[in-house]
């Protein structure tokens, strides 16, 4: 029997079928579904699906984000909602869907693409590599209440008039790291609005000049006692004193709530502030990255001003053929330029190896040990490490 197979962008009429496919892949909703929107997909979201005899059997959704890398906002295609009907898994549908989705990403100017993976091996096929974990820490409130007080920090409850300060504080923190989403663009149309209504409380930390140097958004939760916990949305400190003051405030719930859950990435400030053993990890979501366009991903970044010279590398094994070949990176005066060359010296990297190096998640020595890089003169590796090393990869937003 012949099977008609079609790949196309999804529209509003496909939303019920996509909902059913998503429930099969990720589980049935515990809350009632929201009312159908007047239009779909929303701005910044692009879903592509495979239909077999007019039945939706696979989907990949891309979202228009931007990520902080090297002190600069880099356009990033966030992949989510990857689902294949059980009877069609293993039949190669994702290769075509990823090709279509990433082609759309390039048309829209994305230089990077990222996703949260439940099965990293699938996505390594397409050039993604693990660069961070978004974790949830659980900390006893008793431990937080025992923290010493933070001199020079005043805490107060945020109001709607302070929401721009919350966003500004997040941006100041995020811009100092590799990886955090900027929370700007079409997928975050109101990032600076509504935060005080979404949480039980948003607590601001101010220094002795009155400047906001940290905040925590948190929900009290239900009940009290050993089974009760506080859930934190963001805990952002621009100074160690602000972080300690906010954690101590959460610890003040110790008589009614036994634990606090805090989203984080390691290495994490909370680990350094809380005495004793590191807090327990109760959830772990693997974050993977892939470079789509090397010049567009690299050239906007700030690079170490003392680094000068020419660095070559070769990329191999791109499932979509976009990055394969030689590249020459010229660095001078805190900026880098990147171009294709035929006679590249230096090491050979897989796409995943290049992506992990770009993020600063792995240096060249580890990439060689993992089989993600080979060839070239290993003494040359330190130059590539110096170009891409950074402040650690962090991700706060799940998608």
C-alpha positions, 0 to 999 in steps of 0.5 A: 500500500502506498503511503503519502508523506508530506512535510510542511509548516503547521497552521491553526487547523493543525493545532488539535493534531499537534496537541494530541501528538504532544500529549503522546510524547510528553504526557497528558495535561494535568490542567485543562487546555487553554482556549484556542487562540484566534491565530496560531502559531504566535509570533516567533514560533515556527512548527514544521510537521510530517504528515502520512496520509494526512495524519500528523506523525512528527513535529519540530518547533523552532522559536526565535530567541537570542542568547548571551555569548561573549557579552553580545546577544547572538540570534538563537533558534530554540528547538522544542516540542520534538515529537514522533508518533510511536509507530513512526519512530526510527524511520528517519523522519527527524532528519528531514524535519530538522533540515527544514527547521534549521533552514528556516532558522538560517533564513531568519538570521539565527547563528546558533540553535539550542534545545533541551534533550531527553535523549542526547544521542539523537541530537548529536547526529544533527551537530548538537552537543551538551554544554550545560545542565539546567538544574533545580536545587533543593535546600533546607530552609534551616540551612539558609536561615543560618547564613550570616546577614549581608552588610549593606543590603536592604530587601524590599518587595517589588511593585509593578513600578519596579518591573523594569528594574527586575529585567535590567538586573537579569540582563546585567547578570545574563550578559556576564555569562555564556548561554542565558537567553536575553528574554527579548524578541518575539517570544518574550514580548512582555518580558519586563511586565507582569513579573510581580503578578506571576509570583507570590513575591518578588524581593529586591536587594538594594545596596547602600546607594539604593541600586538594585543588585539582585532579586528573587521571584518566589511562590509560597506554595501550599500547606506548612510543615515538612512537606511544604516548600518555596519554589523560586523562579529566579534568584539573581545576585550581582554581588555575593552580599545580595545573593546571601541576603536573598537566600537568608530571606527565603530561609526565614520561612523555616518554621512553615516550609522545610525546603526551597527549590531554586533553578540553577546551573553549575558552577552556581553561586548557591553552592558557594554561599550555602555552608556544608555539602552542595545542595541536592539536585532534584531535577536536571535538564540537559541543554545542547547547542549547535553552531549554525553560522560560524562567522555570525556566531563568532564575529559579534563576540568580544574576545580577549584584547591581548589575543592577536593572530590567526587561528585555523580549524576544520569542521567535519561531519555536518549532517546538513553540510553547512559548516564542513570545511576549513575556517580561518579566524583572524583576531586583533584588537578585541575582535575576530573575523572568520572566513572559509579557506581551502588550506586550513591548518590546525585541528579537525573538529566535529560540529558538536566539538566546535559547538562545545568549544564555542560555548566554552563548555569544553576545552581542546584537551577534553574535546580530543579525549572525547573524540570530538577533535583530532589532528593539528599540533596540540600545542596550538590548542591553547590559542583556541581555548583562549579565544573561546574560554569564558565565564561558564555556561548558564541557562535559566529558561526552559523551552 
